């Protein structure tokens, strides 16, 4: 198993699970904090810059309830040098602003190596057909 596969199966899945339960801290910990970053959110908006993307992630998690669940269905992933990606689905049962909701999102995430860590530099999340 490559270090990126281990990261994806461990820290990335843990961060997604925490985020679905109001806790953005693990997503923020694996996101770049400097330079270029982008987030194409499910509502069709684009956020650019590490600071703005991390602020958007913090605001987004605040809308969830404490009992959310999520899973990542990875269709493809890979790493070459200092870049890595995964693409697939994120399937979640969450509370958003007090209302129960089932979500299935198409996801592509790109990571750049920073020292011995993978840092997210791009996330594209859009609604998937059921």
Secondary structure, DSSP 4 states (H G I P E B T S, - for coil): --HHHHHIIIIIHHHHHHHTTT--HHHHHTB--SS--EEE-TTS-EEESHHHHHHHHHHHHTTB-TT-EEEEEEEEEEEETTEEEEEEEEEEEEEETTEEEEEEEEEEEEEEEETTEEEEEEEEEEEPP-
